Amino acid sequence: MESVKYLIIGAGPAGLAFANMLKASGEDSFLVLEKESEAGGLCRSSIVDGAPLDTGGGHFLDVRDPEVVNFVFSFLPEEEWDRYDRISRIDLGNAVIDYPFESNIWQLPEDEQVKHLVAISRAGCNLGKEKPELFSKWIPWKLGEKIASDYMLPYNSKMWCMDLDEIGTYWLEKLPDVSFEDTLLSCIRHSSIYESLPGHASFYYPKKHGYGKVWLEMADAVKDNMIYDTKASELDLDGRTVNGHYKGEYIINTAPWTDFDHIDGAGEAFMAALQKLKFTSVVIKYYDETVDTDSHWTYFPEESKEYHRILYRSNFCRGSKGYWTESNVKRADINDGRPCFVNEYAYPVNTTDKRQAIALILEEAEKKNVYGLGRWGQWEHFNSDVTVKKAMQLALRFGKGN
Ligand SMILES: Cc1cc2nc3c(=O)[nH]c(=O)nc-3n(C[C@H](O)[C@H](O)[C@H](O)COP(=O)(O)OP(=O)(O)OC[C@H]3O[C@@H](n4cnc5c(N)ncnc54)[C@H](O)[C@@H]3O)c2cc1C
């Protein structure tokens, strides 16, 4: 049995950030178990057709927290990154408009603008109607029937490939109501109503590498504590052991809870909660044609297209050509001869009962000194910078932070 104080499962951004926080505090009794032969998780990159391609999908650094910025740039300095103002679009098949939709209705033909204005004026949220619980009803209530039917419903159906009513609406609560007055004003003025985009208004991308580079640097900084090609299959909560071979005083789990073959020491309620955790898988496929666009990425709600998003890498990755697509695995043809990467665990699904399920799992595990961390450990749509922040916060709880 190999025993350490902290046993970390998974070398994605969450596990790597936590390990580096330990190291920075002078703690050396830790091990990171990673099932793949390389660190970085969903943020990894590969060289495809002579340039980096992010195998987990389009990854960009948009950090607002100064502590996280300093931490990330201490592994890949700011001068090694390009900074871009985001250009992203929605391709409706018969028209292409800037993102976000509600802010750029003025770019559509006039008759379409009128239909949108009518629909927005009748949106449930603007009429004071009660908020629906079901996602498929919530979308038109929030954005109007026309944005719902032309974009949000088909896009979400493609992206999730599941009954949309299994998805809750609690994670979208902060989305502002679409305003009839603002939309009308933007159509009259022919300009956007928002000053900046909701997310990734500007972002960083490495100059010479893919997004995976910074995480490889983090892994290198703790290389003596890393064990690759080792899947944590058996987790014993009471003994705090993994695969009957690695023991931790504390276990930090960043792997999907559902990825273990066995979890010993978990009660019935824990195992029942595990069954409720859902996820979707994403396929990244490379195309070598360079498209004539200045967009960094474009969303495609059209049902006839396999993918829901295209990333034009030649517009953000120096010295590259071509583009890659993101598709739900249920829609993707992975045998068409194009280079492709399947990410089994891509999106945790915010199902209606997820919050209670993950809260129970985290609470029960913590009683046994096993902590869930990151996108899968906490089953949340965290971006990589947020997982770094969460790792810092957890390290602080152990007295291992600044
Ligand atoms: C399509 C897409 C686009 C995204 N775009 C962005 C973006 O633009 N910007 C951004 O900041 N974030 C983005 N994200 C989110 C980002 O990928 C995550 O925030 C980040 O990867 C989470 O890090 P993590 O360590 O929590 O999980 P992961 O990256 O999933 O890492 C988990 C690690 O655990 C390992 N592992 C899994 N199971 C086991 C096991 N049983 N035993 C041992 N090891 C195991 C995995 O191999 C992996 O290395 C995007 C995600 C997706 C899917």
The ligand as a Gaussian input file, in Angstrom:
#p B3LYP/6-31G(d) Opt

LIG

0 1
 C      -16.856000      21.634000     -25.277000
 C      -16.281000      22.297000     -24.043000
 C      -15.839000      23.601000     -24.126000
 C      -15.297000      24.230000     -23.001000
 N      -14.819000      25.511000     -23.125000
 C      -14.166000      26.076000     -22.096000
 C      -13.568000      27.360000     -22.248000
 O      -13.634000      27.983000     -23.303000
 N      -12.897000      27.875000     -21.194000
 C      -12.775000      27.195000     -20.024000
 O      -12.116000      27.714000     -19.100000
 N      -13.359000      25.999000     -19.833000
 C      -14.050000      25.419000     -20.843000
 N      -14.629000      24.184000     -20.682000
 C      -14.630000      23.560000     -19.343000
 C      -13.300000      22.863000     -19.005000
 O      -13.088000      21.807000     -19.889000
 C      -13.396000      22.357000     -17.575000
 O      -13.675000      23.413000     -16.696000
 C      -12.133000      21.706000     -17.052000
 O      -11.592000      20.772000     -17.923000
 C      -12.496000      21.030000     -15.732000
 O      -11.360000      20.493000     -15.134000
 P      -11.504000      19.239000     -14.182000
 O      -10.145000      18.921000     -13.728000
 O      -12.550000      19.526000     -13.171000
 O      -12.108000      18.064000     -15.118000
 P      -11.455000      17.352000     -16.374000
 O      -10.787000      18.318000     -17.267000
 O      -12.523000      16.504000     -16.967000
 O      -10.322000      16.437000     -15.752000
 C      -10.615000      15.244000     -15.072000
 C       -9.383000      14.353000     -15.130000
 O       -9.633000      13.152000     -14.398000
 C       -9.201000      12.040000     -15.164000
 N      -10.003000      10.887000     -14.740000
 C      -11.311000      10.672000     -14.993000
 N      -11.712000       9.520000     -14.414000
 C      -10.632000       9.029000     -13.756000
 C      -10.428000       7.896000     -12.939000
 N      -11.424000       7.035000     -12.670000
 N       -9.184000       7.679000     -12.434000
 C       -8.160000       8.547000     -12.701000
 N       -8.315000       9.648000     -13.473000
 C       -9.547000       9.892000     -13.971000
 C       -9.445000      12.469000     -16.593000
 O       -8.663000      11.691000     -17.508000
 C       -9.020000      13.931000     -16.540000
 O       -7.642000      14.092000     -16.748000
 C      -15.223000      23.528000     -21.768000
 C      -15.684000      22.207000     -21.693000
 C      -16.222000      21.596000     -22.821000
 C      -16.711000      20.174000     -22.739000

